[in-house]
Amino acid sequence: MPVKVFGGLTQQLFKTLEKEGTSNVDICNLMERFTLDAIGQAGFDFDFRALSDNHNSPWVRTYNDIKTGLRDPLFFFFPVLDQYFLWLFPNRRQIHRQVDKFNNMTDSVIHHKREILESQRANNIEDHEKDLLTLMLETEIDGEKMTNEELKSNLNIFFLAGHDTTANALSFAIYYLAIHKDIQEKARQEAMKILGDEPKDVIPTIEQTKALTYINMIMKEVRMILVNMRLVGPVTSLLPRRTAEDVELAGTFVPKGTTLTVDIYALHHNPFVWRNPEKFDPERFAPGGEAEQLAGEGMTWLPFSNGGRQCIGMNFSLVEQRVLLSMLLRKYTWELPKDSIHRHQLVTKNIGIISGDRLNIDFKERY
């Protein structure tokens, strides 16, 4: 796992806060920039410069345009418009051109990486810190070579699945810690116990991230990777499936051809499954706690799905979140601004993958 990459980017985030200010920080925007750079450096060995030069990076501008297009309600609910009626929407055609531009930029990154690997092989140079693209290209040495289109498709899946979802999980974790000062302080004490209490930045090792058990409990309570988190859900269900034959599920007959899905939101908010499901309570994931007691009763918590199609970026995202939160807790305390619209309830926006609406945070340096 690229722990050093995540730690270095967290230090860059600290510099960004020093430069842009620590009051009324748009935390969703900041976490989106952090996770974009994390995906770029750990996935492509490429610096998007989202943290250091957000307004001038062509990658950031192009990607943000594409995200805006993906969230357009009209095309989200009526995708047929993209396929047959695009000529009616000049602004939408511009989004498609931005997608083409992004693909061309990705092509250039793949081509550059191929050249680097060929040069390293020719000179017997071994790279010990390997990004995702390098690992994918190295499989071609002994196996079948992938086309650039196949590489782009795989990278885009990892990219889209691991960016906004992780950014939102971090943003909402920071929000809940701002609301619950006692939980924030308990998490800070754990970070200081594991990483030390010297007034300086410390990048955790992979072993230390595994020891951050309370911070992990917090992330389990708020996480919304891919499908849903327990308290706030950006997407309420898994992708639907159609039964190939008649089947009986829990005593209910389901005929062949029936479309089924798993309602994750209902599962995570079901009072017959979880005690006080609307309460923010990381302790339910403590050893011997409620989550462990439910372990023998089937799947009750599915933020990453399960089985053979479980989220491919799960471990990547978990480590990224632990590194950022542990370092942030040592460096800052934080709270909501006095005029925040989120004091009594988290207010969200967007469709598909939701995010906080004007979710600002006031940070205060500890060292």
Secondary structure, DSSP 8 states (H G I E B T S, - for coil): --HHHHHHHHHHHHHHHHHH-SSSEEHHHHHHHHHHHHHIIIIIS----TTTSTTT-HHHHHHHHHHHHHT-HHHHH-THHHHH-GGG-HHHHHHHHHHHHHHHHHHHHHHHHHHHHHHHHHTT---SS--HHHHHHHHHHHS----HHHHHHHHHHHHHHHSHHHHHHHHHHHHHHHH-HHHHHHHHHHHHHHH--SSS-----HHHHHT-HHHHHHHHHH--STT--SSS-SS-B---EE-SS-EEETTEEE-TT-EE--BHHHHHT-TTTSSSTTS--GGGGSTTSHHHHHGGGS----TT--GGGS-TTHHHHHHHHHHHHHHHHHHEEEE--TT-TTSSS--EE-SSS-EESS-EEEEEE--
